[in-house]
Amino acid sequence: MQTQLTPQQERFFLLTLAGIQFSHILDFMIMMPLGPILIAEFGIDTHEFGLLVASYSFSAALSGLLASTFVDRFERKRLIILIFALFGIATLACGLAPGYLTLLVARGLAGAFGGVLGAMVQTMVGDVIPFARRARASGIISTAFSISTVAGVPLSLWLANHLQWRAPFILIAMLVSGFILVSIRYLPELRHHISAEKRAHPLSAMYEVLRDANHVRALLYSALVIFSGFTVIPYITVYAVSNVGIAQLDIPLIYLAGGTATFFTARLIGRWADAQGKMEVYRMIAFAASAPLIIVTQVGAAPLWLWLICTTTFFVLVSGRFIPAMAIITSSAQHRLRGTFMSLNATTQSLSMGLATTLAGYIITQDNEGLIVGYPSVGYIAVAANLLAIGFVSRIAMHDRQPDLPDVAPK
């Protein structure tokens, strides 16, 4: 049973969720370009800075696991607004942190609430948007990533350079306050998933999700999709400066060009997936994404314009896979367990992200001349995981799929 919205209500609903998604993605993304500033400010080394980045992902994984025990017991609107408010407080704490350790704790808290927000956004899309339009809705939500990429990196660097490193976090906290007011106005109450039947144990919903073989297949597929991207993504800028010869001041152009392109292509991919079939479109985009995964990890010294073509293609295709993929993953869940499933999916994705980044970090080294060594091997691993995901997707059944739609699912 789905909540029926008018076209205008649906548009405001999706834009509101995109605003929530924008806030927590921006909070995650701004840490990477702030690295040199934070290292100088706190007198820390690169390992300690890595802990600041990793604390967000690992906290998100843990909170997703915890949320799976209770998320389907509550009305969606009140729960997401509460978590969003706590996320805003944690982000403000990042901006007010007096030292490294307090910032580390604050980043962990921001990750704990931010990780659940991502799952809640996708859960509400699955609850409200019919299957036939779900990939298009995911495309609209995905524009939050594009805007974060275009605005987040350049804006955070500008604020940090002209004011101080605390300014980006305070800005995000202010954005959260505004989006909370919008959420109160435009998000519908969703309680159809709440069962009158009392569960015997807090972990019973998680057990129910994991007893469903289709849920487990969808979680493994989700892990493969994330793993294939995040073996490569965290080290693109380091490789660009060290091996390709891109100036540090030109790094924001990579995000500006890639984010601008995905802002337009994300919605086109969503419409295409709804019209032609989510699995079919996913396979085509994922196959095409294998090329930039290889090229970006093997390009040598190159002019800026050529590198921007490579990275922009990377952004469009590698991130474009997530649009039909998230529609497939969301649709694989049983409706009454969708919140629990999506919380477990957030945990799976966060762990996969951390594992991919850590594995690539062990493979990649720096030689005596300062060049990055081992990045091509990371590219091969990413392509292998990508191909596994392509082969695995046909084993996932989508519960909301109508028999006359072109997606193929196992009996």
Helices and strands as residue ranges (DSSP letters): H 7-29, H 35-42, H 46-67, G 71-73, H 76-96, H 100-128, G 131-133, H 134-147, I 148-152, H 153-162, H 167-186, H 204-211, H 213-230, G 233-235, H 236-239, I 240-244, G 248-250, H 251-276, H 278-296, H 304-320, H 322-331, G 335-337, H 338-363, E 365-366, E 372-373, H 375-392, G 393-395
